[in-house]
């Protein structure tokens, strides 16, 4: 019974964004649609364990949610206006998949508007990245509606108070309320695509290394991010940024089987059993990375994919081509202000030029960062500092840095790992 309940919960979690996308596409009322979907999910959780899962669970959820939403809208002041809005949001030729053999990217900007009718998650994804929203609002709304993260999880990922994030999401919903989903024109195509890719990247990162909780890896989010990125690539197969992001995800996710021990404990990259890595995924990821680099000037995702490929190609940790990785990071940090890239470069500097050189880079990052950025990366800086101090032969300082990092992270596996490192240096083993 417990297993069946878990299966139903997984099914509901997977279908929720698609159902919400279907309702928003049809009716254009974001908040009422979200409430109606939640009611449909609650109804399914109560009925399906006893009655069995319907043959078409997604269709069942859409029908129930649509009835709930219709009831809500019927009580509004103008049913006629609602019907006109619904009609406007569903043009006759909208959301039609391209015919077999047609290159969806050949239509340029129009390709983004061809979200397949069978997958309303993509409809919701592009709607959440409406150009009228700020980048921060686009990301927050998509993580909430498409990624299924709670407001608290999104707030932690952005290191802002939960109330602040709730207001941001609420404002974003009001902005897109009643908005017609249509093909982006040439002026906002790049902006919307960049926002879509950034959102998918963040969803994947939250899945690959959860910001909080007892589990290191949230398989549902990581797989959903990869699935959605594959779908975007089908629409834009010649866009290097999309191919690069997919390569990065596939290459990173390939290491998942070796990232945790029997009890879910974190195993760092240099200690992983590389025989457990998914070689099929690595082969695909390397091919995608090569294709991405051939599709135009190397952007952030292509460079990160190339770095991931160098890690995955190394049969042993000591075989890693760190000079080449450092060269790629040098290019990457000139392109992006992302502190994670700068921190990755600091590690590469340490591996090429020694731990003291890496420590100098870490200290420079801590001193040069703004107050917000320094706080945002405080525990990661301390974790890297601890690792480099340990390699430099300073166990007391390393232990202090490890413990500071452990106290700052909300991820239980990360905190446990960092405390074990500190205890090992202390010689207590506890």
Secondary structure, 3 states (H helix, E strand, C coil): CHHHHHHHHHHHHHHHHHHHHHHHHHHCCHHHHHHHHHHHHHHHHHHHHHHCCCCCHHHHHHHHHHHHHHHHHHCCCCHHHHHHHHHHCCCCCCCCCCCCCCCHHHHHHHHHHCCCCCCHHHHHHHHHCCCCCCHHHHHHHHHHHCCCCCHHHHHHHHCCCHHHHHHHHHHHHHHHCCCCCCCCCHHHHHHHHHHHHHHHHHHHHHHHCCCEECCCCCHHHHHHHHHHHHHHHHHCCCCHHHHHHHHHHHHHHCCHHHCECCCCCECCHHHCCHHHCCHHHHHHHHHHHHHHHHCCCCCHHHHHHHHHHHHHHCCCHHHCCHHHHHHHHHHHHHHCCCHHHHHHHHHHHHHHHCHHHHHHHHHHHHHHCCHHHHHHCHHHHHHHHHHHHHHCCCHHHHHHHHHHHHHHCEEHHHHHHHHHHHHHHHCCCC
